[in-house]
């Protein structure tokens, strides 16, 4: 089965990283050096978001592998009859 043409998780990952980067730059522009702690929090949020998306992708991939393995097993059992 070919991968879908539009991957929502990939779009979410790219969008969240882009928003985070824009927020970091905006904080630096508006607040100057006082933005450092806020930028750290934004970076931490970006990392948590990226890791969460990666875990969801891994979970979906593993679930698909299990479904395919179950189908193969059922087909093999059917062929044996």
C-alpha positions in Angstrom: 0.0 0.0 0.0 1.5 3.3 -1.0 1.9 6.1 1.6 -0.8 8.7 1.6 -0.2 11.8 -0.5 -0.7 14.1 2.5 0.7 13.1 5.9 -1.0 15.1 8.7 1.6 14.2 11.3 4.4 15.5 9.0 2.5 18.7 8.4 1.9 19.1 12.1 5.6 18.6 12.8 6.7 21.1 10.2 4.1 23.6 11.3 4.9 23.3 15.0 8.6 23.8 14.3 8.0 26.8 12.1 5.7 28.4 14.7 8.3 27.8 17.4 11.1 29.3 15.4 9.0 32.3 14.6 8.1 32.7 18.3 11.8 32.5 19.3 12.8 35.1 16.8 9.8 37.4 17.8 10.7 37.1 21.5 14.3 38.1 20.8 13.1 41.0 18.7 10.6 42.3 21.2 12.3 41.5 24.5 16.0 41.5 23.7 18.1 39.6 26.2 15.1 39.2 28.6 13.7 36.7 26.2 16.2 34.0 27.0 14.1 32.1 29.6 11.0 32.3 27.4 13.0 31.0 24.4 14.1 28.1 26.5 10.6 27.2 27.3 9.6 27.5 23.6 12.5 25.3 22.6 11.4 22.7 25.3 7.9 22.8 24.0 9.1 22.3 20.4 11.2 19.2 21.5 8.2 17.7 23.4 6.0 18.2 20.4 8.5 16.6 18.1 9.0 13.6 20.4 5.2 13.2 20.8 4.7 13.2 17.0 7.6 10.7 16.6 6.0 8.4 19.2 2.6 8.6 17.5 4.2 7.8 14.1 6.0 4.9 15.6 2.8 3.6 17.3 0.9 3.9 14.0 3.7 2.1 12.1 3.8 -0.8 14.6 0.0 -1.1 14.6 0.1 -1.3 10.8 2.8 -4.0 10.9 0.7 -6.0 13.4 -2.4 -5.8 11.2 -0.4 -6.9 8.1 1.1 -9.8 10.1 -2.3 -10.9 11.2 -3.6 -10.8 7.7 -0.7 -12.9 6.4 -1.3 -15.4 9.2 -5.0 -15.7 8.3 -4.2 -16.1 4.6 -1.6 -18.8 5.4 -4.1 -20.7 7.6 -6.7 -20.4 4.8 -4.3 -21.7 2.2 -3.4 -24.7 4.4 -7.1 -25.9 4.4 
